[in-house]
Amino acid sequence: MIGVLLLLLLLPLLLYIAAPQIRKMLSSGVCTSTVQLPGKVAVVTGANTGIGKETAKELAQRGARVYIACRDVQKGELVAREIQTMTGNQQVLVRKLDLADTKSIRAFAEGFLAEEKHLHILINNAGVMMCPYSKTADGFEMHIGVNHLGHFLLTHLLLEKLKESAPSRVVNVSSLAHHLGRIHFHNLQGEKFYSAGLAYCHSKLANILFTQELARRLKGSGVSAYSVHPGTVNSELVRHSSFMKWMWWLFSFFIKTPQQGAQTSLYCALTEGLEILSGNHFSDCHVAWVSAQARNETVARRLWDVSCDLLGIPMD
Protein backbone atom coordinates (compact mmCIF):
# COMPACT_ATOMS: atom_id res chain seq x y z
CA MET A 1 0.00 0.00 0.00
CA ILE A 2 2.82 2.38 0.92
CA GLY A 3 4.55 1.51 -2.35
CA VAL A 4 1.44 2.42 -4.36
CA LEU A 5 1.06 5.75 -2.57
CA LEU A 6 4.73 6.50 -3.10
CA LEU A 7 4.38 5.72 -6.81
CA LEU A 8 1.36 8.02 -7.10
CA LEU A 9 3.31 10.80 -5.41
CA LEU A 10 6.34 10.29 -7.63
CA LEU A 11 4.40 9.85 -10.89
CA PRO A 12 3.98 13.59 -11.61
CA LEU A 13 7.71 14.13 -11.07
CA LEU A 14 8.61 11.18 -13.28
CA LEU A 15 6.30 12.43 -16.04
CA TYR A 16 7.82 15.90 -15.77
CA ILE A 17 11.33 14.48 -16.11
CA ALA A 18 10.34 12.24 -19.01
CA ALA A 19 8.25 14.90 -20.79
CA PRO A 20 10.96 16.12 -23.22
CA GLN A 21 11.66 12.57 -24.41
CA ILE A 22 7.96 11.72 -24.68
CA ARG A 23 7.22 14.94 -26.56
CA LYS A 24 10.11 14.21 -28.93
CA MET A 25 8.73 10.73 -29.55
CA LEU A 26 5.23 12.07 -30.22
CA SER A 27 6.48 14.74 -32.63
CA SER A 28 9.00 12.74 -34.63
CA GLY A 29 7.76 13.93 -38.02
CA VAL A 30 9.76 16.82 -39.46
CA CYS A 31 9.53 18.25 -42.96
CA THR A 32 13.09 18.10 -44.27
CA SER A 33 12.33 19.40 -47.76
CA THR A 34 14.63 22.20 -48.92
CA VAL A 35 12.30 23.28 -51.74
CA GLN A 36 12.16 27.04 -52.25
CA LEU A 37 8.99 28.76 -53.49
CA PRO A 38 9.80 32.01 -55.32
CA GLY A 39 7.00 32.78 -57.77
CA LYS A 40 4.65 30.29 -56.12
CA VAL A 41 1.28 31.26 -54.64
CA ALA A 42 -0.24 29.63 -51.56
CA VAL A 43 -3.53 29.98 -49.68
CA VAL A 44 -3.74 28.84 -46.05
CA THR A 45 -7.11 28.97 -44.31
CA GLY A 46 -7.15 29.82 -40.63
CA ALA A 47 -3.59 31.09 -40.82
CA ASN A 48 -4.09 33.82 -38.24
CA THR A 49 -3.28 31.40 -35.42
CA GLY A 50 -1.86 28.00 -34.48
CA ILE A 51 -0.85 25.45 -37.08
CA GLY A 52 -2.03 27.64 -39.94
CA LYS A 53 0.12 30.54 -38.82
CA GLU A 54 3.22 28.35 -38.60
CA THR A 55 2.45 26.85 -42.01
CA ALA A 56 2.06 30.28 -43.59
CA LYS A 57 5.28 31.45 -41.93
CA GLU A 58 7.30 28.57 -43.37
CA LEU A 59 5.85 29.03 -46.85
CA ALA A 60 6.69 32.73 -46.69
CA GLN A 61 10.19 31.91 -45.46
CA ARG A 62 10.66 29.88 -48.63
CA GLY A 63 9.64 32.82 -50.80
CA ALA A 64 6.00 32.08 -51.63
CA ARG A 65 3.30 34.70 -52.00
CA VAL A 66 1.04 33.64 -49.13
CA TYR A 67 -2.61 34.45 -48.57
CA ILE A 68 -3.81 34.29 -44.99
CA ALA A 69 -7.50 33.46 -45.41
CA CYS A 70 -9.26 34.03 -42.11
CA ARG A 71 -12.42 35.32 -40.48
CA ASP A 72 -10.66 37.79 -38.15
CA VAL A 73 -8.95 40.16 -40.58
CA GLN A 74 -7.56 42.41 -37.84
CA LYS A 75 -5.81 39.48 -36.17
CA GLY A 76 -4.70 38.27 -39.58
CA GLU A 77 -3.06 41.61 -40.34
CA LEU A 78 -1.08 41.45 -37.10
CA VAL A 79 0.12 37.96 -38.00
CA ALA A 80 0.97 39.01 -41.56
CA ARG A 81 3.15 41.87 -40.29
CA GLU A 82 4.84 39.49 -37.84
CA ILE A 83 5.61 37.02 -40.64
CA GLN A 84 6.81 39.81 -42.95
CA THR A 85 9.19 41.03 -40.27
CA MET A 86 10.48 37.55 -39.42
CA THR A 87 10.94 36.34 -43.00
CA GLY A 88 11.63 39.53 -44.91
CA ASN A 89 8.91 38.46 -47.36
CA GLN A 90 6.45 41.28 -47.88
CA GLN A 91 4.17 39.12 -50.04
CA VAL A 92 2.03 37.96 -47.12
CA LEU A 93 -1.54 39.06 -47.71
CA VAL A 94 -4.70 38.86 -45.63
CA ARG A 95 -8.15 38.29 -47.06
CA LYS A 96 -11.42 37.71 -45.25
CA LEU A 97 -12.80 34.19 -45.37
CA ASP A 98 -15.63 32.98 -43.15
CA LEU A 99 -16.07 29.26 -43.79
CA ALA A 100 -19.40 29.36 -41.98
CA ASP A 101 -20.88 31.51 -44.76
CA THR A 102 -20.89 30.43 -48.40
CA LYS A 103 -21.30 34.06 -49.50
CA SER A 104 -18.00 34.87 -47.81
CA ILE A 105 -16.34 31.83 -49.41
CA ARG A 106 -17.55 32.84 -52.86
CA ALA A 107 -16.46 36.46 -52.28
CA PHE A 108 -12.99 35.32 -51.23
CA ALA A 109 -12.64 33.07 -54.28
CA GLU A 110 -13.91 35.77 -56.64
CA GLY A 111 -11.43 38.29 -55.23
CA PHE A 112 -8.54 35.85 -55.30
CA LEU A 113 -9.21 34.78 -58.89
CA ALA A 114 -9.35 38.41 -59.99
CA GLU A 115 -6.08 39.13 -58.19
CA GLU A 116 -3.95 36.09 -58.97
CA LYS A 117 -3.00 34.24 -62.14
CA HIS A 118 -1.78 31.15 -60.30
CA LEU A 119 -2.41 28.97 -57.24
CA HIS A 120 0.13 26.26 -56.42
CA ILE A 121 -0.68 25.31 -52.82
CA LEU A 122 -4.07 25.28 -51.08
CA ILE A 123 -3.98 24.26 -47.43
CA ASN A 124 -7.44 23.77 -45.95
CA ASN A 125 -6.36 24.16 -42.36
CA ALA A 126 -9.09 26.08 -40.51
CA GLY A 127 -11.57 24.25 -38.34
CA VAL A 128 -13.87 24.20 -35.34
CA MET A 129 -14.04 21.60 -32.60
CA MET A 130 -16.69 20.58 -30.06
CA CYS A 131 -19.01 23.53 -30.65
CA PRO A 132 -22.37 23.60 -28.90
CA TYR A 133 -25.04 22.79 -31.47
CA SER A 134 -25.28 25.67 -33.90
CA LYS A 135 -25.67 26.29 -37.61
CA THR A 136 -23.75 28.18 -40.25
CA ALA A 137 -25.25 31.09 -42.18
CA ASP A 138 -26.55 28.54 -44.70
CA GLY A 139 -28.15 26.24 -42.14
CA PHE A 140 -25.45 23.58 -41.98
CA GLU A 141 -24.41 22.05 -38.65
CA MET A 142 -21.29 23.98 -37.67
CA HIS A 143 -18.71 21.15 -37.73
CA ILE A 144 -19.73 19.64 -41.06
CA GLY A 145 -20.42 23.11 -42.42
CA VAL A 146 -17.04 24.66 -41.60
CA ASN A 147 -14.67 21.70 -41.53
CA HIS A 148 -16.03 19.92 -44.60
CA LEU A 149 -18.54 21.85 -46.69
CA GLY A 150 -16.74 25.20 -46.39
CA HIS A 151 -13.46 23.75 -47.60
CA PHE A 152 -15.25 21.61 -50.20
CA LEU A 153 -16.76 24.74 -51.73
CA LEU A 154 -13.52 26.73 -51.51
CA THR A 155 -11.58 23.95 -53.23
CA HIS A 156 -14.23 23.67 -55.93
CA LEU A 157 -14.10 27.40 -56.66
CA LEU A 158 -10.28 27.41 -56.88
CA LEU A 159 -9.89 24.09 -58.67
CA GLU A 160 -9.52 25.43 -62.22
CA LYS A 161 -6.80 27.80 -61.04
CA LEU A 162 -5.02 24.89 -59.36
CA LYS A 163 -5.23 22.90 -62.61
CA GLU A 164 -3.91 25.83 -64.65
CA SER A 165 -0.99 26.15 -62.19
CA ALA A 166 -0.09 22.44 -62.11
CA PRO A 167 1.85 20.86 -60.59
CA SER A 168 -0.12 22.01 -57.57
CA ARG A 169 -1.34 20.54 -54.30
CA VAL A 170 -4.31 20.53 -51.93
CA VAL A 171 -3.71 19.64 -48.28
CA ASN A 172 -6.71 18.97 -46.03
CA VAL A 173 -6.07 18.99 -42.28
CA SER A 174 -7.98 16.11 -40.70
CA SER A 175 -7.43 14.28 -37.41
CA LEU A 176 -6.84 10.94 -35.75
CA ALA A 177 -10.36 11.54 -34.40
CA HIS A 178 -11.71 10.41 -37.77
CA HIS A 179 -11.53 6.85 -36.39
CA LEU A 180 -14.61 7.63 -34.29
CA GLY A 181 -16.39 9.30 -37.18
CA ARG A 182 -19.31 8.05 -39.25
CA ILE A 183 -21.14 9.68 -42.13
CA HIS A 184 -24.82 9.51 -41.19
CA PHE A 185 -26.48 10.76 -44.34
CA HIS A 186 -29.87 10.71 -42.62
CA ASN A 187 -28.50 12.98 -39.87
CA LEU A 188 -25.73 14.94 -41.60
CA GLN A 189 -26.85 18.19 -39.95
CA GLY A 190 -27.17 16.67 -36.47
CA GLU A 191 -30.85 17.52 -36.12
CA LYS A 192 -31.98 14.03 -35.08
CA PHE A 193 -29.19 13.47 -32.56
CA TYR A 194 -26.09 15.49 -31.73
CA SER A 195 -22.84 15.09 -29.84
CA ALA A 196 -20.29 17.91 -30.08
CA GLY A 197 -17.38 15.49 -29.79
CA LEU A 198 -18.70 13.04 -32.36
CA ALA A 199 -19.74 15.84 -34.73
CA TYR A 200 -16.09 16.87 -34.85
CA CYS A 201 -15.05 13.26 -35.56
CA HIS A 202 -17.62 12.96 -38.34
CA SER A 203 -16.32 16.13 -40.01
CA LYS A 204 -12.72 14.91 -39.84
CA LEU A 205 -13.76 11.64 -41.48
CA ALA A 206 -15.43 13.76 -44.18
CA ASN A 207 -12.08 15.52 -44.75
CA ILE A 208 -10.38 12.22 -45.55
CA LEU A 209 -13.20 10.94 -47.77
CA PHE A 210 -13.20 14.26 -49.64
CA THR A 211 -9.44 14.03 -50.14
CA GLN A 212 -9.63 10.52 -51.55
CA GLU A 213 -12.44 11.31 -53.94
CA LEU A 214 -10.78 14.57 -54.99
CA ALA A 215 -7.55 12.72 -55.75
CA ARG A 216 -9.44 10.14 -57.78
CA ARG A 217 -11.17 12.82 -59.84
CA LEU A 218 -7.94 14.80 -60.33
CA LYS A 219 -5.87 11.87 -61.54
CA GLY A 220 -3.76 12.99 -64.48
CA SER A 221 -4.53 16.70 -63.95
CA GLY A 222 -1.25 17.59 -62.23
CA VAL A 223 -3.11 18.45 -59.01
CA SER A 224 -2.54 16.12 -56.07
CA ALA A 225 -4.41 15.99 -52.75
CA TYR A 226 -3.46 14.79 -49.28
CA SER A 227 -5.11 14.65 -45.86
CA VAL A 228 -3.06 15.00 -42.69
CA HIS A 229 -3.26 14.39 -38.97
CA PRO A 230 -1.16 17.16 -37.39
CA GLY A 231 -1.00 15.50 -33.98
CA THR A 232 -2.33 16.76 -30.68
CA VAL A 233 -1.37 20.41 -30.82
CA ASN A 234 -1.54 23.31 -28.40
CA SER A 235 -3.86 25.60 -30.35
CA GLU A 236 -7.12 27.54 -30.11
CA LEU A 237 -9.06 24.61 -31.56
CA VAL A 238 -10.24 23.54 -28.09
CA ARG A 239 -11.64 26.98 -27.22
CA HIS A 240 -15.26 25.73 -27.19
CA SER A 241 -14.67 23.00 -24.59
CA SER A 242 -13.69 23.68 -20.98
CA PHE A 243 -12.99 19.98 -20.52
CA MET A 244 -10.64 19.84 -23.50
CA LYS A 245 -8.86 23.02 -22.38
CA TRP A 246 -8.32 21.42 -18.99
CA MET A 247 -7.04 18.21 -20.60
CA TRP A 248 -4.70 20.19 -22.86
CA TRP A 249 -3.35 22.02 -19.80
CA LEU A 250 -2.99 18.81 -17.79
CA PHE A 251 -1.02 17.07 -20.53
CA SER A 252 0.68 20.18 -21.89
CA PHE A 253 4.14 18.59 -21.56
CA PHE A 254 3.19 15.99 -24.17
CA ILE A 255 1.33 18.18 -26.66
CA LYS A 256 2.95 19.44 -29.83
CA THR A 257 3.68 23.08 -30.41
CA PRO A 258 1.96 24.68 -33.44
CA GLN A 259 5.32 24.66 -35.22
CA GLN A 260 5.60 20.90 -34.70
CA GLY A 261 1.98 20.45 -35.69
CA ALA A 262 2.57 22.20 -39.01
CA GLN A 263 5.25 19.75 -40.14
CA THR A 264 3.03 17.19 -41.84
CA SER A 265 1.05 19.86 -43.71
CA LEU A 266 4.35 21.29 -44.92
CA TYR A 267 5.64 17.84 -45.81
CA CYS A 268 2.64 17.18 -48.05
CA ALA A 269 2.79 20.66 -49.58
CA LEU A 270 6.52 20.65 -50.33
CA THR A 271 8.07 17.19 -50.61
CA GLU A 272 9.18 16.37 -54.13
CA GLY A 273 7.96 13.15 -55.73
CA LEU A 274 4.93 12.84 -53.47
CA GLU A 275 2.43 12.96 -56.36
CA ILE A 276 2.35 9.18 -56.60
CA LEU A 277 0.81 9.12 -53.10
CA SER A 278 -2.02 11.53 -53.92
CA GLY A 279 -5.15 10.67 -51.95
CA ASN A 280 -3.25 9.22 -48.99
CA HIS A 281 -3.48 10.25 -45.36
CA PHE A 282 -0.31 11.35 -43.52
CA SER A 283 0.78 11.66 -39.90
CA ASP A 284 4.24 12.66 -38.65
CA CYS A 285 5.34 13.00 -42.29
CA HIS A 286 4.55 9.38 -43.14
CA VAL A 287 1.61 7.64 -44.79
CA ALA A 288 -0.80 6.75 -41.98
CA TRP A 289 -3.43 4.07 -41.53
CA VAL A 290 -7.05 5.18 -41.75
CA SER A 291 -10.25 3.57 -40.52
CA ALA A 292 -12.37 1.22 -42.61
CA GLN A 293 -14.95 4.00 -42.89
CA ALA A 294 -12.30 6.30 -44.35
CA ARG A 295 -11.50 3.70 -47.03
CA ASN A 296 -15.09 3.31 -48.19
CA GLU A 297 -15.17 4.53 -51.81
CA THR A 298 -18.96 4.23 -52.01
CA VAL A 299 -19.42 6.56 -49.04
CA ALA A 300 -16.79 8.95 -50.44
CA ARG A 301 -18.60 9.23 -53.76
CA ARG A 302 -21.99 9.65 -52.12
CA LEU A 303 -20.60 12.30 -49.76
CA TRP A 304 -19.24 14.15 -52.80
CA ASP A 305 -22.64 14.13 -54.49
CA VAL A 306 -24.50 15.13 -51.33
CA SER A 307 -22.02 17.96 -50.74
CA CYS A 308 -22.51 19.23 -54.28
CA ASP A 309 -26.28 19.13 -53.80
CA LEU A 310 -26.14 21.03 -50.49
CA LEU A 311 -23.86 23.69 -51.96
CA GLY A 312 -25.63 24.05 -55.28
CA ILE A 313 -22.67 22.76 -57.25
CA PRO A 314 -23.46 20.94 -60.52
CA MET A 315 -22.65 17.22 -60.25
CA ASP A 316 -20.50 15.76 -63.01
VOSEBA-456678 format. One record per residue (C-alpha): x, y, z. Coordinates in Angstrom, 3 decimals, always signed. Each point is the difference from the previous one (the first is absolute). Layout:
BEGIN
+----------+----------+----------+
|       xx |       yy |       zz |
+----------+----------+----------+
|        X |        Y |        Z |
...
+----------+----------+----------+
//
This chain:
BEGIN
+----------+----------+----------+
|       xx |       yy |       zz |
+----------+----------+----------+
|   +0.000 |   +0.000 |   +0.000 |
|   +2.817 |   +2.382 |   +0.921 |
|   +1.732 |   -0.867 |   -3.275 |
|   -3.114 |   +0.901 |   -2.010 |
|   -0.379 |   +3.332 |   +1.796 |
|   +3.673 |   +0.750 |   -0.533 |
|   -0.353 |   -0.773 |   -3.711 |
|   -3.019 |   +2.299 |   -0.290 |
|   +1.950 |   +2.777 |   +1.696 |
|   +3.033 |   -0.515 |   -2.222 |
|   -1.945 |   -0.431 |   -3.263 |
|   -0.416 |   +3.730 |   -0.719 |
|   +3.735 |   +0.543 |   +0.545 |
|   +0.899 |   -2.944 |   -2.219 |
|   -2.314 |   +1.248 |   -2.752 |
|   +1.520 |   +3.465 |   +0.264 |
|   +3.512 |   -1.419 |   -0.342 |
|   -0.995 |   -2.237 |   -2.896 |
|   -2.088 |   +2.655 |   -1.776 |
|   +2.712 |   +1.221 |   -2.430 |
|   +0.697 |   -3.543 |   -1.189 |
|   -3.697 |   -0.857 |   -0.273 |
|   -0.736 |   +3.225 |   -1.882 |
|   +2.882 |   -0.730 |   -2.375 |
|   -1.374 |   -3.486 |   -0.619 |
|   -3.506 |   +1.340 |   -0.662 |
|   +1.259 |   +2.674 |   -2.414 |
|   +2.512 |   -1.995 |   -2.002 |
|   -1.239 |   +1.185 |   -3.391 |
|   +2.006 |   +2.889 |   -1.435 |
|   -0.236 |   +1.427 |   -3.507 |
|   +3.561 |   -0.141 |   -1.302 |
|   -0.754 |   +1.300 |   -3.489 |
|   +2.296 |   +2.797 |   -1.162 |
|   -2.335 |   +1.074 |   -2.818 |
|   -0.137 |   +3.764 |   -0.517 |
|   -3.165 |   +1.721 |   -1.241 |
|   +0.804 |   +3.249 |   -1.828 |
|   -2.794 |   +0.767 |   -2.452 |
|   -2.355 |   -2.483 |   +1.654 |
|   -3.372 |   +0.962 |   +1.483 |
|   -1.516 |   -1.624 |   +3.073 |
|   -3.287 |   +0.348 |   +1.889 |
|   -0.215 |   -1.143 |   +3.623 |
|   -3.371 |   +0.132 |   +1.741 |
|   -0.041 |   +0.849 |   +3.682 |
|   +3.568 |   +1.268 |   -0.190 |
|   -0.506 |   +2.734 |   +2.580 |
|   +0.808 |   -2.421 |   +2.817 |
|   +1.418 |   -3.402 |   +0.947 |
|   +1.019 |   -2.549 |   -2.607 |
|   -1.186 |   +2.190 |   -2.855 |
|   +2.150 |   +2.903 |   +1.120 |
|   +3.101 |   -2.194 |   +0.219 |
|   -0.771 |   -1.501 |   -3.408 |
|   -0.384 |   +3.435 |   -1.583 |
|   +3.212 |   +1.168 |   +1.657 |
|   +2.020 |   -2.883 |   -1.438 |
|   -1.446 |   +0.464 |   -3.484 |
|   +0.839 |   +3.699 |   +0.161 |
|   +3.500 |   -0.823 |   +1.237 |
|   +0.467 |   -2.024 |   -3.174 |
|   -1.018 |   +2.943 |   -2.175 |
|   -3.636 |   -0.744 |   -0.825 |
|   -2.703 |   +2.616 |   -0.370 |
|   -2.255 |   -1.056 |   +2.867 |
|   -3.656 |   +0.814 |   +0.559 |
|   -1.195 |   -0.166 |   +3.586 |
|   -3.688 |   -0.826 |   -0.426 |
|   -1.769 |   +0.569 |   +3.300 |
|   -3.155 |   +1.291 |   +1.636 |
|   +1.763 |   +2.468 |   +2.331 |
|   +1.707 |   +2.368 |   -2.431 |
|   +1.393 |   +2.249 |   +2.741 |
|   +1.746 |   -2.932 |   +1.671 |
|   +1.108 |   -1.205 |   -3.413 |
|   +1.643 |   +3.343 |   -0.764 |
|   +1.981 |   -0.160 |   +3.239 |
|   +1.202 |   -3.497 |   -0.893 |
|   +0.845 |   +1.056 |   -3.560 |
|   +2.180 |   +2.856 |   +1.268 |
|   +1.688 |   -2.375 |   +2.452 |
|   +0.772 |   -2.474 |   -2.799 |
|   +1.201 |   +2.787 |   -2.315 |
|   +2.382 |   +1.223 |   +2.684 |
|   +1.292 |   -3.483 |   +0.849 |
|   +0.453 |   -1.212 |   -3.584 |
|   +0.694 |   +3.197 |   -1.903 |
|   -2.718 |   -1.077 |   -2.456 |
|   -2.467 |   +2.828 |   -0.522 |
|   -2.272 |   -2.165 |   -2.153 |
|   -2.143 |   -1.161 |   +2.917 |
|   -3.574 |   +1.107 |   -0.594 |
|   -3.154 |   -0.201 |   +2.083 |
|   -3.457 |   -0.577 |   -1.434 |
|   -3.267 |   -0.574 |   +1.811 |
|   -1.376 |   -3.522 |   -0.112 |
|   -2.832 |   -1.213 |   +2.218 |
|   -0.436 |   -3.713 |   -0.647 |
|   -3.334 |   +0.097 |   +1.811 |
|   -1.477 |   +2.151 |   -2.774 |
|   -0.019 |   -1.079 |   -3.647 |
|   -0.407 |   +3.624 |   -1.097 |
|   +3.306 |   +0.812 |   +1.696 |
|   +1.659 |   -3.039 |   -1.609 |
|   -1.216 |   +1.012 |   -3.447 |
|   +1.091 |   +3.622 |   +0.582 |
|   +3.468 |   -1.143 |   +1.049 |
|   +0.353 |   -2.253 |   -3.045 |
|   -1.266 |   +2.700 |   -2.363 |
|   +2.474 |   +2.523 |   +1.405 |
|   +2.892 |   -2.444 |   -0.072 |
|   -0.669 |   -1.070 |   -3.587 |
|   -0.142 |   +3.637 |   -1.100 |
|   +3.267 |   +0.718 |   +1.800 |
|   +2.139 |   -3.038 |   -0.783 |
|   +0.944 |   -1.857 |   -3.169 |
|   +1.223 |   -3.088 |   +1.849 |
|   -0.630 |   -2.180 |   +3.056 |
|   +2.535 |   -2.707 |   +0.820 |
|   -0.806 |   -0.951 |   +3.596 |
|   -3.391 |   -0.033 |   +1.744 |
|   +0.092 |   -1.020 |   +3.646 |
|   -3.458 |   -0.491 |   +1.481 |
|   +1.082 |   +0.394 |   +3.594 |
|   -2.734 |   +1.924 |   +1.844 |
|   -2.476 |   -1.831 |   +2.175 |
|   -2.302 |   -0.055 |   +2.994 |
|   -0.173 |   -2.600 |   +2.747 |
|   -2.655 |   -1.018 |   +2.540 |
|   -2.316 |   +2.953 |   -0.591 |
|   -3.355 |   +0.066 |   +1.746 |
|   -2.678 |   -0.810 |   -2.563 |
|   -0.231 |   +2.876 |   -2.438 |
|   -0.390 |   +0.626 |   -3.707 |
|   +1.912 |   +1.889 |   -2.643 |
|   -1.495 |   +2.904 |   -1.922 |
|   -1.304 |   -2.544 |   -2.525 |
|   -1.596 |   -2.297 |   +2.557 |
|   +2.696 |   -2.669 |   +0.168 |
|   +1.042 |   -1.526 |   +3.322 |
|   +3.120 |   +1.930 |   +0.987 |
|   +2.580 |   -2.831 |   -0.059 |
|   -1.022 |   -1.513 |   -3.331 |
|   -0.691 |   +3.480 |   -1.362 |
|   +3.379 |   +1.549 |   +0.816 |
|   +2.375 |   -2.967 |   +0.070 |
|   -1.364 |   -1.782 |   -3.065 |
|   -2.508 |   +1.939 |   -2.089 |
|   +1.804 |   +3.345 |   +0.302 |
|   +3.274 |   -1.454 |   -1.218 |
|   -1.787 |   -2.140 |   -2.595 |
|   -1.508 |   +3.140 |   -1.536 |
|   +3.239 |   +1.984 |   +0.226 |
|   +1.943 |   -2.775 |   -1.725 |
|   -2.655 |   -0.281 |   -2.701 |
|   +0.135 |   +3.731 |   -0.721 |
|   +3.815 |   +0.010 |   -0.223 |
|   +0.394 |   -3.322 |   -1.796 |
|   +0.368 |   +1.335 |   -3.541 |
|   +2.722 |   +2.372 |   +1.176 |
|   +1.782 |   -2.913 |   +1.677 |
|   -0.212 |   -1.988 |   -3.245 |
|   +1.319 |   +2.935 |   -2.038 |
|   +2.916 |   +0.318 |   +2.451 |
|   +0.899 |   -3.707 |   +0.087 |
|   +1.948 |   -1.585 |   +1.512 |
|   -1.975 |   +1.147 |   +3.029 |
|   -1.218 |   -1.468 |   +3.269 |
|   -2.969 |   -0.006 |   +2.365 |
|   +0.596 |   -0.894 |   +3.651 |
|   -2.996 |   -0.672 |   +2.246 |
|   +0.637 |   +0.026 |   +3.751 |
|   -1.913 |   -2.881 |   +1.583 |
|   +0.553 |   -1.827 |   +3.292 |
|   +0.591 |   -3.343 |   +1.661 |
|   -3.520 |   +0.601 |   +1.351 |
|   -1.351 |   -1.132 |   -3.368 |
|   +0.182 |   -3.555 |   +1.372 |
|   -3.084 |   +0.776 |   +2.099 |
|   -1.782 |   +1.672 |   -2.885 |
|   -2.911 |   -1.250 |   -2.067 |
|   -1.832 |   +1.630 |   -2.889 |
|   -3.679 |   -0.173 |   +0.945 |
|   -1.662 |   +1.253 |   -3.154 |
|   -3.393 |   -0.055 |   +1.728 |
|   +1.374 |   +2.274 |   +2.744 |
|   +2.765 |   +1.954 |   -1.726 |
|   -1.121 |   +3.251 |   +1.647 |
|   -0.319 |   -1.513 |   +3.482 |
|   -3.676 |   +0.850 |   +0.346 |
|   -1.134 |   -3.491 |   +1.047 |
|   +2.792 |   -0.565 |   +2.518 |
|   +3.097 |   +2.017 |   +0.832 |
|   +3.252 |   -0.395 |   +1.883 |
|   +2.550 |   +2.818 |   -0.240 |
|   +2.911 |   -2.414 |   +0.290 |
|   -1.321 |   -2.458 |   -2.569 |
|   -1.036 |   +2.806 |   -2.367 |
|   +3.651 |   +1.023 |   -0.121 |
|   +1.040 |   -3.604 |   -0.706 |
|   -2.570 |   -0.301 |   -2.786 |
|   +1.295 |   +3.171 |   -1.666 |
|   +3.605 |   -1.225 |   +0.172 |
|   -1.047 |   -3.268 |   -1.648 |
|   -1.668 |   +2.121 |   -2.694 |
|   +3.351 |   +1.762 |   -0.575 |
|   +1.696 |   -3.304 |   -0.796 |
|   -2.815 |   -1.280 |   -2.220 |
|   +0.000 |   +3.320 |   -1.868 |
|   +3.755 |   -0.226 |   -0.507 |
|   -0.184 |   -3.510 |   -1.407 |
|   -2.816 |   +0.786 |   -2.394 |
|   +1.662 |   +3.267 |   -1.044 |
|   +3.234 |   -1.856 |   -0.762 |
|   -1.893 |   -2.583 |   -2.026 |
|   -1.725 |   +2.689 |   -2.059 |
|   +3.226 |   +1.978 |   -0.493 |
|   +2.074 |   -2.932 |   -1.211 |
|   +2.102 |   +1.119 |   -2.945 |
|   -0.761 |   +3.710 |   +0.537 |
|   +3.272 |   +0.891 |   +1.720 |
|   -1.862 |   +0.864 |   +3.223 |
|   +0.573 |   -2.333 |   +2.940 |
|   -1.867 |   -0.135 |   +3.312 |
|   +0.949 |   -1.199 |   +3.477 |
|   -1.651 |   -0.139 |   +3.412 |
|   +2.048 |   +0.351 |   +3.174 |
|   -0.199 |   -0.609 |   +3.723 |
|   +2.103 |   +2.766 |   +1.581 |
|   +0.164 |   -1.661 |   +3.406 |
|   -1.332 |   +1.262 |   +3.301 |
|   +0.959 |   +3.653 |   -0.146 |
|   -0.169 |   +2.902 |   +2.425 |
|   -2.319 |   +2.284 |   -1.955 |
|   -3.259 |   +1.941 |   +0.245 |
|   -1.948 |   -2.925 |   -1.450 |
|   -1.179 |   -1.075 |   +3.467 |
|   -1.396 |   +3.440 |   +0.876 |
|   -3.622 |   -1.251 |   +0.029 |
|   +0.586 |   -2.730 |   +2.597 |
|   +0.985 |   +0.686 |   +3.609 |
|   +0.696 |   -3.705 |   +0.466 |
|   +2.355 |   -0.133 |   -2.989 |
|   +1.781 |   +3.174 |   +1.126 |
|   +0.533 |   -1.596 |   +3.393 |
|   +1.283 |   -3.215 |   -1.618 |
|   +2.345 |   +1.980 |   -2.259 |
|   +1.344 |   +1.834 |   +3.065 |
|   +0.358 |   -3.212 |   +2.012 |
|   +1.978 |   -1.736 |   -2.749 |
|   +1.700 |   +3.107 |   -1.355 |
|   +3.457 |   -1.586 |   +0.333 |
|   -0.951 |   -2.607 |   -2.614 |
|   -1.857 |   +2.196 |   -2.485 |
|   +1.620 |   +1.258 |   -3.177 |
|   +0.726 |   +3.639 |   -0.577 |
|   -1.722 |   +1.600 |   -3.028 |
|   +3.360 |   -0.023 |   -1.786 |
|   +0.287 |   -3.759 |   +0.526 |
|   -3.626 |   -0.450 |   -0.988 |
|   +0.592 |   +1.754 |   -3.326 |
|   +2.684 |   -2.448 |   -1.132 |
|   -2.229 |   -2.562 |   -1.695 |
|   -1.970 |   +2.672 |   -1.875 |
|   +3.299 |   +1.429 |   -1.205 |
|   +1.287 |   -3.455 |   -0.893 |
|   -3.001 |   -0.656 |   -2.238 |
|   +0.152 |   +3.477 |   -1.529 |
|   +3.727 |   -0.007 |   -0.749 |
|   +1.548 |   -3.461 |   -0.287 |
|   +1.115 |   -0.826 |   -3.515 |
|   -1.219 |   -3.215 |   -1.601 |
|   -3.033 |   -0.314 |   +2.260 |
|   -2.500 |   +0.128 |   -2.884 |
|   -0.078 |   -3.787 |   -0.241 |
|   -1.542 |   -0.055 |   +3.492 |
|   -2.829 |   +2.411 |   -0.815 |
|   -3.128 |   -0.866 |   +1.973 |
|   +1.897 |   -1.450 |   +2.952 |
|   -0.225 |   +1.035 |   +3.633 |
|   +3.170 |   +1.095 |   +1.841 |
|   +1.087 |   +0.314 |   +3.618 |
|   +3.458 |   +1.000 |   +1.254 |
|   +1.101 |   +0.341 |   -3.638 |
|   -0.793 |   -3.621 |   -0.857 |
|   -2.939 |   -1.740 |   -1.643 |
|   -2.406 |   -0.894 |   +2.804 |
|   -2.632 |   -2.675 |   +0.453 |
|   -3.624 |   +1.111 |   -0.217 |
|   -3.195 |   -1.611 |   +1.228 |
|   -2.126 |   -2.347 |   -2.090 |
|   -2.579 |   +2.777 |   -0.281 |
|   +2.655 |   +2.300 |   -1.463 |
|   +0.803 |   -2.605 |   -2.679 |
|   -3.595 |   -0.384 |   -1.162 |
|   -0.076 |   +1.215 |   -3.614 |
|   -3.793 |   -0.294 |   -0.205 |
|   -0.462 |   +2.329 |   +2.972 |
|   +2.635 |   +2.383 |   -1.400 |
|   -1.816 |   +0.287 |   -3.322 |
|   -3.390 |   +0.418 |   +1.643 |
|   +1.387 |   +2.653 |   +2.356 |
|   +1.370 |   +1.851 |   -3.036 |
|   -3.404 |   -0.024 |   -1.696 |
|   -1.858 |   +0.994 |   +3.168 |
|   +2.481 |   +2.840 |   +0.587 |
|   -0.493 |   +1.265 |   -3.545 |
|   -3.775 |   -0.103 |   +0.488 |
|   +0.142 |   +1.901 |   +3.307 |
|   +2.283 |   +2.666 |   -1.467 |
|   -1.776 |   +0.360 |   -3.324 |
|   +2.967 |   -1.296 |   -1.974 |
|   -0.791 |   -1.822 |   -3.269 |
|   +0.805 |   -3.713 |   +0.269 |
|   +2.151 |   -1.461 |   -2.751 |
+----------+----------+----------+
//
